[in-house]
């Protein structure tokens, strides 16, 4: 057997990873939990959730948005913390703007003074 090298040799990616860890200590970054996102997809496709939606609306529940969130979360796991943070913040802002464009109960009810 050959003895291990005196100094640990790292490839460029490993060196960049350790450098990022040192530079980002103490910073707060947005993250997403892949397990939570998967649980939301699983819950959406559950029999109870689908049956309730069918009872209320007469159709199968569309879980595409939850699945897209899960895929997005997985895609952030391969990025650096700062890049993932920017991606997550941008997506949250887009989702917030889309939600504002949707109808609300205020569109239905008249205000009586």
N, CA, C and O atoms as CSV, one atom per row, in Angstrom:
chain,resi,resn,atom,element,x,y,z
A,1,UNK,N,N,0.844,-1.196,0.000
A,1,UNK,CA,C,0.000,0.000,0.000
A,1,UNK,C,C,0.878,1.245,0.000
A,1,UNK,O,O,1.942,1.292,0.617
A,2,UNK,N,N,0.394,2.232,-0.706
A,2,UNK,CA,C,1.129,3.491,-0.716
A,2,UNK,C,C,0.574,4.389,0.368
A,2,UNK,O,O,-0.635,4.409,0.598
A,3,UNK,N,N,1.418,5.115,1.023
A,3,UNK,CA,C,0.932,6.012,2.076
A,3,UNK,C,C,0.158,7.174,1.465
A,3,UNK,O,O,0.418,7.567,0.327
A,4,UNK,N,N,-0.796,7.726,2.220
A,4,UNK,CA,C,-1.550,8.870,1.696
A,4,UNK,C,C,-0.638,10.071,1.515
A,4,UNK,O,O,0.387,10.177,2.188
A,5,UNK,N,N,-0.996,10.969,0.620
A,5,UNK,CA,C,-0.162,12.154,0.406
A,5,UNK,C,C,-0.102,13.002,1.674
A,5,UNK,O,O,-1.031,13.008,2.481
A,6,UNK,N,N,0.993,13.703,1.828
A,6,UNK,CA,C,1.192,14.524,3.026
A,6,UNK,C,C,0.130,15.613,3.118
A,6,UNK,O,O,-0.406,15.868,4.197
A,7,UNK,N,N,-0.169,16.240,2.025
A,7,UNK,CA,C,-1.216,17.260,2.004
A,7,UNK,C,C,-2.400,16.730,1.211
A,7,UNK,O,O,-2.232,16.016,0.222
A,8,UNK,N,N,-3.595,17.086,1.658
A,8,UNK,CA,C,-4.787,16.634,0.960
A,8,UNK,C,C,-4.917,17.408,-0.350
A,8,UNK,O,O,-4.852,18.637,-0.373
A,9,UNK,N,N,-5.097,16.677,-1.416
A,9,UNK,CA,C,-5.266,17.306,-2.719
A,9,UNK,C,C,-6.755,17.481,-2.992
A,9,UNK,O,O,-7.546,16.557,-2.807
A,10,UNK,N,N,-7.118,18.662,-3.427
A,10,UNK,CA,C,-8.519,18.956,-3.719
A,10,UNK,C,C,-8.648,19.367,-5.172
A,10,UNK,O,O,-7.752,19.995,-5.737
A,11,UNK,N,N,-9.760,19.010,-5.764
A,11,UNK,CA,C,-10.028,19.510,-7.101
A,11,UNK,C,C,-10.589,20.926,-6.981
A,11,UNK,O,O,-10.788,21.424,-5.873
A,12,UNK,N,N,-10.839,21.560,-8.095
A,12,UNK,CA,C,-11.292,22.957,-8.088
A,12,UNK,C,C,-12.644,23.120,-7.405
A,12,UNK,O,O,-12.853,24.085,-6.670
A,13,UNK,N,N,-13.564,22.189,-7.640
A,13,UNK,CA,C,-14.891,22.288,-7.038
A,13,UNK,C,C,-14.823,22.187,-5.522
A,13,UNK,O,O,-15.516,22.920,-4.817
A,14,UNK,N,N,-13.999,21.289,-5.023
A,14,UNK,CA,C,-13.875,21.126,-3.578
A,14,UNK,C,C,-13.266,22.370,-2.958
A,14,UNK,O,O,-13.726,22.833,-1.914
A,15,UNK,N,N,-12.242,22.912,-3.589
A,15,UNK,CA,C,-11.615,24.132,-3.083
A,15,UNK,C,C,-12.612,25.285,-3.088
A,15,UNK,O,O,-12.659,26.063,-2.135
A,16,UNK,N,N,-13.404,25.404,-4.144
A,16,UNK,CA,C,-14.411,26.465,-4.220
A,16,UNK,C,C,-15.474,26.280,-3.148
A,16,UNK,O,O,-15.961,27.256,-2.578
A,17,UNK,N,N,-15.833,25.034,-2.873
A,17,UNK,CA,C,-16.831,24.736,-1.842
A,17,UNK,C,C,-16.343,25.206,-0.473
A,17,UNK,O,O,-17.079,25.877,0.251
A,18,UNK,N,N,-15.106,24.859,-0.117
A,18,UNK,CA,C,-14.575,25.260,1.188
A,18,UNK,C,C,-14.388,26.770,1.272
A,18,UNK,O,O,-14.583,27.361,2.334
A,19,UNK,N,N,-14.016,27.391,0.171
A,19,UNK,CA,C,-13.866,28.844,0.152
A,19,UNK,C,C,-15.216,29.522,0.364
A,19,UNK,O,O,-15.312,30.512,1.089
A,20,UNK,N,N,-16.254,28.986,-0.269
A,20,UNK,CA,C,-17.596,29.546,-0.096
A,20,UNK,C,C,-18.052,29.429,1.354
A,20,UNK,O,O,-18.646,30.360,1.897
A,21,UNK,N,N,-17.779,28.301,1.976
A,21,UNK,CA,C,-18.164,28.116,3.377
A,21,UNK,C,C,-17.482,29.154,4.256
A,21,UNK,O,O,-18.121,29.739,5.130
A,22,UNK,N,N,-16.204,29.387,4.037
A,22,UNK,CA,C,-15.477,30.368,4.833
A,22,UNK,C,C,-16.000,31.778,4.597
A,22,UNK,O,O,-16.109,32.559,5.542
A,23,UNK,N,N,-16.324,32.114,3.364
A,23,UNK,CA,C,-16.788,33.466,3.034
A,23,UNK,C,C,-18.210,33.735,3.503
A,23,UNK,O,O,-18.560,34.884,3.772
A,24,UNK,N,N,-19.032,32.706,3.606
A,24,UNK,CA,C,-20.448,32.898,3.918
A,24,UNK,C,C,-20.803,32.639,5.373
A,24,UNK,O,O,-21.985,32.581,5.712
A,25,UNK,N,N,-19.826,32.483,6.226
A,25,UNK,CA,C,-20.134,32.247,7.632
A,25,UNK,C,C,-20.799,33.484,8.218
A,25,UNK,O,O,-20.332,34.605,8.015
A,26,UNK,N,N,-21.877,33.277,8.936
A,26,UNK,CA,C,-22.597,34.373,9.570
A,26,UNK,C,C,-23.655,35.016,8.694
A,26,UNK,O,O,-24.404,35.865,9.176
A,27,UNK,N,N,-23.745,34.647,7.437
A,27,UNK,CA,C,-24.759,35.212,6.545
A,27,UNK,C,C,-25.997,34.331,6.568
A,27,UNK,O,O,-25.905,33.111,6.699
A,28,UNK,N,N,-27.141,34.957,6.441
A,28,UNK,CA,C,-28.412,34.230,6.407
A,28,UNK,C,C,-28.887,34.132,4.962
A,28,UNK,O,O,-29.058,35.147,4.287
A,29,UNK,N,N,-29.098,32.914,4.496
A,29,UNK,CA,C,-29.577,32.692,3.145
A,29,UNK,C,C,-30.923,31.988,3.190
A,29,UNK,O,O,-31.180,31.174,4.077
A,30,UNK,N,N,-31.781,32.311,2.226
A,30,UNK,CA,C,-33.052,31.600,2.095
A,30,UNK,C,C,-32.770,30.196,1.587
A,30,UNK,O,O,-31.924,29.992,0.716
A,31,UNK,N,N,-33.486,29.240,2.139
A,31,UNK,CA,C,-33.343,27.856,1.694
A,31,UNK,C,C,-34.730,27.261,1.524
A,31,UNK,O,O,-35.718,27.811,2.010
A,32,UNK,N,N,-34.793,26.156,0.843
A,32,UNK,CA,C,-36.045,25.416,0.769
A,32,UNK,C,C,-35.761,23.984,1.193
A,32,UNK,O,O,-34.669,23.458,0.979
A,33,UNK,N,N,-36.741,23.380,1.784
A,33,UNK,CA,C,-36.598,22.013,2.261
A,33,UNK,C,C,-37.173,21.060,1.219
A,33,UNK,O,O,-38.366,21.100,0.917
A,34,UNK,N,N,-36.321,20.213,0.680
A,34,UNK,CA,C,-36.779,19.248,-0.321
A,34,UNK,C,C,-37.756,18.255,0.297
A,34,UNK,O,O,-38.712,17.836,-0.356
A,35,UNK,N,N,-37.523,17.880,1.548
A,35,UNK,CA,C,-38.430,16.918,2.189
A,35,UNK,C,C,-39.801,17.545,2.432
A,35,UNK,O,O,-40.820,16.874,2.272
A,36,UNK,N,N,-39.841,18.827,2.817
A,36,UNK,CA,C,-41.136,19.498,2.996
A,36,UNK,C,C,-41.863,19.637,1.660
A,36,UNK,O,O,-43.073,19.425,1.582
A,37,UNK,N,N,-41.128,19.989,0.621
A,37,UNK,CA,C,-41.742,20.127,-0.705
A,37,UNK,C,C,-42.279,18.784,-1.187
A,37,UNK,O,O,-43.366,18.718,-1.761
A,38,UNK,N,N,-41.520,17.711,-0.955
A,38,UNK,CA,C,-41.987,16.381,-1.343
A,38,UNK,C,C,-43.227,15.995,-0.543
A,38,UNK,O,O,-44.162,15.413,-1.094
A,39,UNK,N,N,-43.244,16.315,0.755
A,39,UNK,CA,C,-44.411,16.007,1.584
A,39,UNK,C,C,-45.654,16.744,1.090
A,39,UNK,O,O,-46.756,16.198,1.141
A,40,UNK,N,N,-45.490,17.976,0.615
A,40,UNK,CA,C,-46.628,18.720,0.086
A,40,UNK,C,C,-47.153,18.077,-1.196
A,40,UNK,O,O,-48.364,18.025,-1.413
A,41,UNK,N,N,-46.258,17.592,-2.038
A,41,UNK,CA,C,-46.686,16.883,-3.253
A,41,UNK,C,C,-47.412,15.607,-2.859
A,41,UNK,O,O,-48.483,15.312,-3.390
A,42,UNK,N,N,-46.843,14.857,-1.943
A,42,UNK,CA,C,-47.433,13.590,-1.491
A,42,UNK,C,C,-48.820,13.834,-0.901
A,42,UNK,O,O,-49.759,13.094,-1.191
A,43,UNK,N,N,-48.950,14.871,-0.074
A,43,UNK,CA,C,-50.239,15.185,0.549
A,43,UNK,C,C,-51.248,15.598,-0.508
A,43,UNK,O,O,-52.423,15.245,-0.409
A,44,UNK,N,N,-50.813,16.338,-1.517
A,44,UNK,CA,C,-51.722,16.784,-2.568
A,44,UNK,C,C,-52.290,15.602,-3.340
A,44,UNK,O,O,-53.469,15.598,-3.694
A,45,UNK,N,N,-51.463,14.605,-3.602
A,45,UNK,CA,C,-51.906,13.434,-4.350
A,45,UNK,C,C,-52.588,12.386,-3.475
A,45,UNK,O,O,-53.025,11.354,-3.985
A,46,UNK,N,N,-52.687,12.629,-2.168
A,46,UNK,CA,C,-53.289,11.636,-1.277
A,46,UNK,C,C,-54.774,11.451,-1.605
A,46,UNK,O,O,-55.420,12.337,-2.164
A,47,UNK,N,N,-55.281,10.301,-1.251
A,47,UNK,CA,C,-56.680,9.974,-1.520
A,47,UNK,C,C,-57.609,10.976,-0.850
A,47,UNK,O,O,-58.586,11.417,-1.455
A,48,UNK,N,N,-57.313,11.337,0.394
A,48,UNK,CA,C,-58.163,12.275,1.134
A,48,UNK,C,C,-58.246,13.622,0.419
A,48,UNK,O,O,-59.335,14.164,0.229
A,49,UNK,N,N,-57.097,14.155,0.026
A,49,UNK,CA,C,-57.061,15.452,-0.633
A,49,UNK,C,C,-57.784,15.416,-1.977
A,49,UNK,O,O,-58.533,16.335,-2.308
A,50,UNK,N,N,-57.559,14.363,-2.742
A,50,UNK,CA,C,-58.208,14.238,-4.044
A,50,UNK,C,C,-59.718,14.049,-3.895
A,50,UNK,O,O,-60.496,14.635,-4.649
A,51,UNK,N,N,-60.135,13.226,-2.918
A,51,UNK,CA,C,-61.565,12.989,-2.703
A,51,UNK,C,C,-62.260,14.267,-2.258
A,51,UNK,O,O,-63.365,14.564,-2.713
A,52,UNK,N,N,-61.623,15.022,-1.375
A,52,UNK,CA,C,-62.207,16.274,-0.896
A,52,UNK,C,C,-62.360,17.271,-2.044
A,52,UNK,O,O,-63.391,17.932,-2.164
A,53,UNK,N,N,-61.348,17.375,-2.873
A,53,UNK,CA,C,-61.427,18.287,-4.013
A,53,UNK,C,C,-62.506,17.839,-4.996
A,53,UNK,O,O,-63.232,18.672,-5.539
A,54,UNK,N,N,-62.616,16.534,-5.226
A,54,UNK,CA,C,-63.643,16.016,-6.135
A,54,UNK,C,C,-65.036,16.290,-5.575
A,54,UNK,O,O,-65.954,16.624,-6.325
A,55,UNK,N,N,-65.195,16.150,-4.259
A,55,UNK,CA,C,-66.483,16.418,-3.618
A,55,UNK,C,C,-66.852,17.894,-3.750
A,55,UNK,O,O,-67.993,18.228,-4.067
A,56,UNK,N,N,-65.883,18.771,-3.506
A,56,UNK,CA,C,-66.156,20.212,-3.522
A,56,UNK,C,C,-66.320,20.770,-4.933
A,56,UNK,O,O,-67.231,21.557,-5.188
A,57,UNK,N,N,-65.444,20.367,-5.846
A,57,UNK,CA,C,-65.381,21.017,-7.154
A,57,UNK,C,C,-65.717,20.106,-8.327
A,57,UNK,O,O,-65.852,20.578,-9.456
A,58,UNK,N,N,-65.853,18.809,-8.076
A,58,UNK,CA,C,-66.219,17.881,-9.130
A,58,UNK,C,C,-65.095,17.516,-10.074
A,58,UNK,O,O,-65.341,17.007,-11.167
A,59,UNK,N,N,-63.863,17.770,-9.664
A,59,UNK,CA,C,-62.727,17.419,-10.516
A,59,UNK,C,C,-61.526,17.045,-9.658
A,59,UNK,O,O,-61.466,17.328,-8.462
A,60,UNK,N,N,-60.580,16.400,-10.317
A,60,UNK,CA,C,-59.350,16.001,-9.643
A,60,UNK,C,C,-58.528,17.243,-9.305
A,60,UNK,O,O,-58.516,18.207,-10.072
A,61,UNK,N,N,-57.849,17.225,-8.174
A,61,UNK,CA,C,-57.025,18.348,-7.755
A,61,UNK,C,C,-55.754,18.405,-8.595
A,61,UNK,O,O,-55.104,17.382,-8.811
A,62,UNK,N,N,-55.401,19.595,-9.068
A,62,UNK,CA,C,-54.185,19.777,-9.856
A,62,UNK,C,C,-53.012,20.021,-8.909
A,62,UNK,O,O,-52.984,21.025,-8.197
A,63,UNK,N,N,-52.065,19.121,-8.901
A,63,UNK,CA,C,-50.905,19.216,-8.013
A,63,UNK,C,C,-49.652,19.643,-8.768
A,63,UNK,O,O,-48.542,19.526,-8.247
A,64,UNK,N,N,-49.819,20.131,-9.976
A,64,UNK,CA,C,-48.681,20.518,-10.804
A,64,UNK,C,C,-47.828,21.605,-10.179
A,64,UNK,O,O,-46.602,21.559,-10.278
A,65,UNK,N,N,-48.453,22.584,-9.535
A,65,UNK,CA,C,-47.694,23.674,-8.921
A,65,UNK,C,C,-46.831,23.156,-7.774
A,65,UNK,O,O,-45.690,23.586,-7.604
A,66,UNK,N,N,-47.376,22.236,-6.993
A,66,UNK,CA,C,-46.607,21.664,-5.875
A,66,UNK,C,C,-45.431,20.844,-6.406
A,66,UNK,O,O,-44.338,20.877,-5.841
A,67,UNK,N,N,-45.663,20.107,-7.498
A,67,UNK,CA,C,-44.586,19.320,-8.097
A,67,UNK,C,C,-43.513,20.246,-8.675
A,67,UNK,O,O,-42.322,19.953,-8.575
A,68,UNK,N,N,-43.930,21.354,-9.276
A,68,UNK,CA,C,-42.968,22.328,-9.790
A,68,UNK,C,C,-42.140,22.929,-8.658
A,68,UNK,O,O,-40.940,23.151,-8.818
A,69,UNK,N,N,-42.779,23.195,-7.506
A,69,UNK,CA,C,-42.049,23.698,-6.342
A,69,UNK,C,C,-41.004,22.684,-5.876
A,69,UNK,O,O,-39.886,23.055,-5.519
A,70,UNK,N,N,-41.375,21.408,-5.881
A,70,UNK,CA,C,-40.447,20.352,-5.478
A,70,UNK,C,C,-39.254,20.288,-6.431
A,70,UNK,O,O,-38.109,20.203,-5.987
A,71,UNK,N,N,-39.520,20.328,-7.742
A,71,UNK,CA,C,-38.432,20.296,-8.723
A,71,UNK,C,C,-37.537,21.530,-8.583
A,71,UNK,O,O,-36.315,21.431,-8.695
A,72,UNK,N,N,-38.151,22.690,-8.339
A,72,UNK,CA,C,-37.370,23.909,-8.157
A,72,UNK,C,C,-36.463,23.786,-6.938
A,72,UNK,O,O,-35.289,24.155,-6.982
A,73,UNK,N,N,-37.022,23.265,-5.853
A,73,UNK,CA,C,-36.234,23.108,-4.632
A,73,UNK,C,C,-35.042,22.188,-4.872
A,73,UNK,O,O,-33.937,22.463,-4.404
A,74,UNK,N,N,-35.262,21.110,-5.591
A,74,UNK,CA,C,-34.150,20.209,-5.906
A,74,UNK,C,C,-33.098,20.915,-6.764
A,74,UNK,O,O,-31.902,20.670,-6.609
A,75,UNK,N,N,-33.541,21.784,-7.663
A,75,UNK,CA,C,-32.586,22.477,-8.534
A,75,UNK,C,C,-31.718,23.459,-7.754
A,75,UNK,O,O,-30.597,23.750,-8.171
A,76,UNK,N,N,-32.213,23.976,-6.632
A,76,UNK,CA,C,-31.409,24.910,-5.837
A,76,UNK,C,C,-30.331,24.196,-5.035
A,76,UNK,O,O,-29.360,24.822,-4.610
A,77,UNK,N,N,-30.488,22.907,-4.826
A,77,UNK,CA,C,-29.532,22.161,-4.002
A,77,UNK,C,C,-28.169,22.031,-4.671
A,77,UNK,O,O,-27.173,21.803,-3.985
A,78,UNK,N,N,-28.101,22.167,-5.976
A,78,UNK,CA,C,-26.827,22.047,-6.687
A,78,UNK,C,C,-26.143,23.392,-6.876
A,78,UNK,O,O,-25.056,23.459,-7.450
A,79,UNK,N,N,-26.764,24.459,-6.401
A,79,UNK,CA,C,-26.218,25.804,-6.570
A,79,UNK,C,C,-25.516,26.250,-5.289
A,79,UNK,O,O,-25.717,25.674,-4.220
A,80,UNK,N,N,-24.694,27.279,-5.418
A,80,UNK,CA,C,-24.061,27.854,-4.233
A,80,UNK,C,C,-25.133,28.540,-3.393
A,80,UNK,O,O,-26.225,28.827,-3.884
A,81,UNK,N,N,-24.820,28.797,-2.137
A,81,UNK,CA,C,-25.805,29.369,-1.219
A,81,UNK,C,C,-26.310,30.725,-1.706
A,81,UNK,O,O,-27.505,31.008,-1.616
A,82,UNK,N,N,-25.417,31.558,-2.218
A,82,UNK,CA,C,-25.840,32.890,-2.664
A,82,UNK,C,C,-26.703,32.809,-3.921
A,82,UNK,O,O,-27.676,33.553,-4.050
A,83,UNK,N,N,-26.364,31.924,-4.841
A,83,UNK,CA,C,-27.159,31.761,-6.066
A,83,UNK,C,C,-28.521,31.168,-5.725
A,83,UNK,O,O,-29.542,31.623,-6.241
A,84,UNK,N,N,-28.543,30.158,-4.861
A,84,UNK,CA,C,-29.808,29.545,-4.450
A,84,UNK,C,C,-30.684,30.565,-3.738
A,84,UNK,O,O,-31.897,30.596,-3.949
A,85,UNK,N,N,-30.080,31.400,-2.895
A,85,UNK,CA,C,-30.825,32.444,-2.191
A,85,UNK,C,C,-31.483,33.391,-3.185
A,85,UNK,O,O,-32.655,33.733,-3.032
A,86,UNK,N,N,-30.746,33.813,-4.192
A,86,UNK,CA,C,-31.301,34.718,-5.208
A,86,UNK,C,C,-32.428,34.041,-5.982
A,86,UNK,O,O,-33.450,34.665,-6.267
A,87,UNK,N,N,-32.244,32.767,-6.321
A,87,UNK,CA,C,-33.286,32.030,-7.050
A,87,UNK,C,C,-34.561,31.916,-6.214
A,87,UNK,O,O,-35.663,32.123,-6.721
A,88,UNK,N,N,-34.405,31.590,-4.943
A,88,UNK,CA,C,-35.562,31.405,-4.064
A,88,UNK,C,C,-36.298,32.720,-3.868
A,88,UNK,O,O,-37.526,32.764,-3.941
A,89,UNK,N,N,-35.552,33.793,-3.620
A,89,UNK,CA,C,-36.194,35.105,-3.425
A,89,UNK,C,C,-36.944,35.550,-4.686
A,89,UNK,O,O,-38.045,36.093,-4.596
A,90,UNK,N,N,-36.348,35.320,-5.850
A,90,UNK,CA,C,-36.999,35.696,-7.107
A,90,UNK,C,C,-38.284,34.900,-7.298
A,90,UNK,O,O,-39.310,35.461,-7.684
A,91,UNK,N,N,-38.235,33.593,-7.031
A,91,UNK,CA,C,-39.426,32.745,-7.196
A,91,UNK,C,C,-40.524,33.140,-6.211
A,91,UNK,O,O,-41.700,33.175,-6.575
A,92,UNK,N,N,-40.149,33.438,-4.966
A,92,UNK,CA,C,-41.143,33.857,-3.980
A,92,UNK,C,C,-41.817,35.157,-4.405
A,92,UNK,O,O,-43.026,35.316,-4.240
A,93,UNK,N,N,-41.037,36.082,-4.948
A,93,UNK,CA,C,-41.604,37.349,-5.421
A,93,UNK,C,C,-42.553,37.115,-6.595
A,93,UNK,O,O,-43.625,37.717,-6.654
A,94,UNK,N,N,-42.166,36.245,-7.529
A,94,UNK,CA,C,-43.036,35.932,-8.665
A,94,UNK,C,C,-44.339,35.290,-8.196
A,94,UNK,O,O,-45.411,35.618,-8.706
A,95,UNK,N,N,-44.255,34.385,-7.232
A,95,UNK,CA,C,-45.460,33.732,-6.715
A,95,UNK,C,C,-46.353,34.738,-5.989
A,95,UNK,O,O,-47.579,34.665,-6.078
A,96,UNK,N,N,-45.728,35.682,-5.268
A,96,UNK,CA,C,-46.505,36.704,-4.566
A,96,UNK,C,C,-47.242,37.599,-5.564
A,96,UNK,O,O,-48.409,37.930,-5.356
A,97,UNK,N,N,-46.570,37.985,-6.635
A,97,UNK,CA,C,-47.203,38.827,-7.651
A,97,UNK,C,C,-48.326,38.084,-8.370
A,97,UNK,O,O,-49.369,38.671,-8.659
A,98,UNK,N,N,-48.123,36.799,-8.661
A,98,UNK,CA,C,-49.175,35.995,-9.295
A,98,UNK,C,C,-50.393,35.880,-8.391
A,98,UNK,O,O,-51.528,35.920,-8.865
A,99,UNK,N,N,-50.159,35.737,-7.100
A,99,UNK,CA,C,-51.271,35.611,-6.157
A,99,UNK,C,C,-52.063,36.920,-6.070
A,99,UNK,O,O,-53.285,36.900,-5.924
A,100,UNK,N,N,-51.366,38.053,-6.159
A,100,UNK,CA,C,-52.054,39.343,-6.123
A,100,UNK,C,C,-52.946,39.537,-7.344
A,100,UNK,O,O,-53.965,40.221,-7.259
A,101,UNK,N,N,-52.580,38.949,-8.469
A,101,UNK,CA,C,-53.363,39.090,-9.693
A,101,UNK,C,C,-54.639,38.262,-9.669
A,101,UNK,O,O,-55.572,38.543,-10.421
A,102,UNK,N,N,-54.692,37.239,-8.810
A,102,UNK,CA,C,-55.861,36.374,-8.747
A,102,UNK,C,C,-57.012,37.093,-8.046
A,102,UNK,O,O,-56.819,38.075,-7.330
A,103,UNK,N,N,-58.203,36.573,-8.277
A,103,UNK,CA,C,-59.382,37.154,-7.641
A,103,UNK,C,C,-59.375,36.851,-6.154
A,103,UNK,O,O,-58.854,35.825,-5.717
A,104,UNK,N,N,-59.957,37.751,-5.389
A,104,UNK,CA,C,-60.092,37.536,-3.955
A,104,UNK,C,C,-61.556,37.696,-3.577
A,104,UNK,O,O,-62.388,38.061,-4.408
A,105,UNK,N,N,-61.858,37.422,-2.333
A,105,UNK,CA,C,-63.241,37.553,-1.874
A,105,UNK,C,C,-63.703,39.008,-1.922
A,105,UNK,O,O,-64.903,39.273,-1.984
A,106,UNK,N,N,-62.766,39.945,-1.893
A,106,UNK,CA,C,-63.131,41.356,-1.983
A,106,UNK,C,C,-63.716,41.690,-3.350
A,106,UNK,O,O,-64.466,42.657,-3.481
A,107,UNK,N,N,-63.383,40.907,-4.362
A,107,UNK,CA,C,-63.942,41.123,-5.696
A,107,UNK,C,C,-65.416,40.730,-5.753
A,107,UNK,O,O,-66.151,41.204,-6.619
A,108,UNK,N,N,-65.849,39.873,-4.841
A,108,UNK,CA,C,-67.206,39.343,-4.870
A,108,UNK,C,C,-68.146,40.162,-3.993
A,108,UNK,O,O,-69.262,40.485,-4.402
A,109,UNK,N,N,-67.700,40.493,-2.803
A,109,UNK,CA,C,-68.564,41.161,-1.839
A,109,UNK,C,C,-68.500,42.672,-1.995
A,109,UNK,O,O,-67.434,43.245,-2.222
A,110,UNK,N,N,-69.661,43.307,-1.869
A,110,UNK,CA,C,-69.711,44.763,-1.901
A,110,UNK,C,C,-69.483,45.296,-0.497
A,110,UNK,O,O,-69.920,44.700,0.487
A,111,UNK,N,N,-68.792,46.425,-0.420
A,111,UNK,CA,C,-68.589,47.053,0.876
A,111,UNK,C,C,-69.800,47.921,1.190
A,111,UNK,O,O,-70.227,48.725,0.361
A,112,UNK,N,N,-70.342,47.758,2.372
A,112,UNK,CA,C,-71.469,48.571,2.820
A,112,UNK,C,C,-70.989,49.482,3.932
A,112,UNK,O,O,-70.421,49.032,4.927
A,113,UNK,N,N,-71.227,50.774,3.744
A,113,UNK,CA,C,-70.781,51.736,4.756
A,113,UNK,C,C,-71.941,52.193,5.598
A,113,UNK,O,O,-71.763,53.006,6.505
